[in-house]
Amino acid sequence: MNGLVILIPVALALGLGGLVVFFWTLRHRQYDDLDGAALRILIDDGDKPLEQPDAP
């Protein structure tokens, strides 16, 4: 029983802390562009032509 006196407030504090962090991320727009980051890896930078040095 004595352990519950400590564990219940700790569990409630951790849950409340998680909610605060979640709402902070919502306010700072962390979840707006879910598809952009996933599709960015598909962009191939190798298709750009290489710059040719000027011939003398």
C-alpha positions in Angstrom: 0.0 0.0 0.0 2.8 2.4 0.7 4.2 1.9 -2.8 0.9 3.0 -4.3 1.2 6.3 -2.5 4.3 7.0 -4.5 3.5 5.2 -7.8 0.1 6.7 -8.5 1.2 10.4 -8.3 4.4 9.5 -10.4 2.2 7.8 -13.0 -0.2 10.8 -13.1 2.7 13.2 -13.4 4.3 11.2 -16.3 1.0 11.0 -18.1 0.4 14.7 -17.7 3.9 15.5 -18.9 3.3 13.4 -22.0 0.1 15.3 -22.7 1.9 18.6 -22.3 4.7 17.6 -24.7 2.1 16.3 -27.2 0.2 19.5 -27.2 3.4 21.5 -27.4 4.3 19.6 -30.6 0.9 20.3 -32.0 1.2 24.0 -31.3 4.6 24.1 -33.0 3.2 22.3 -36.1 5.4 19.2 -35.9 2.8 17.0 -37.7 1.8 19.2 -40.6 3.8 17.6 -43.5 3.9 13.9 -43.0 4.2 13.0 -46.7 6.9 15.5 -47.6 9.5 13.9 -45.4 8.6 10.4 -46.6 8.8 11.4 -50.3 12.0 13.5 -50.0 14.1 10.4 -49.9 12.9 9.5 -53.4 14.3 12.6 -55.0 17.4 11.6 -56.9 20.1 14.3 -56.9 22.2 12.3 -59.3 20.2 13.4 -62.3 21.6 16.9 -62.2 24.2 17.4 -65.0 27.8 17.8 -63.9 29.4 21.1 -64.4 32.1 20.9 -67.1 35.2 22.9 -66.4 36.0 25.6 -69.0 38.5 24.3 -71.6 41.4 26.6 -72.2 
